[in-house]
C-alpha cells in the first residue's frame, strides 16, 4: 500500500524481535541520513539492511531476520522511494535481484 512518500509492506513471515512482532514494515522516502547509516555497514547486503532499517525506523536486527522472499520484495517495492542513484546501487544487492 502506498500513501505519498511512504509504503507499507505486509510480511509473509512475521518477525519477532525484542518482544515485538512485526507483520508489516512502513518505509518512508529515502533521506541523506539513511545513506549515512549505509556508510557505517560493510558489504552490499549489510548496506541494504542498514538502509531498509533506517527507512523503516526499526532495529537492523528486524531486517536481518526477514525471510529472504520478504527481503527481496522489500527491495523491489521500496525502489520508488529511493531515488535514481540509490535504486541503481540497490540493484546490485541481494534484495534487488529480479525474481
Protein Blocks (a to p, Z undefined) as FASTA:
>chain_A
ZZhjaccdddfbdcdeehiacfbdcdddddfklmmmmmmpgcjklmmmmmmmmmnopafk
lmmmpcfklmmmmmmmmmmmnojmlmmmmmmpmklpcZZ
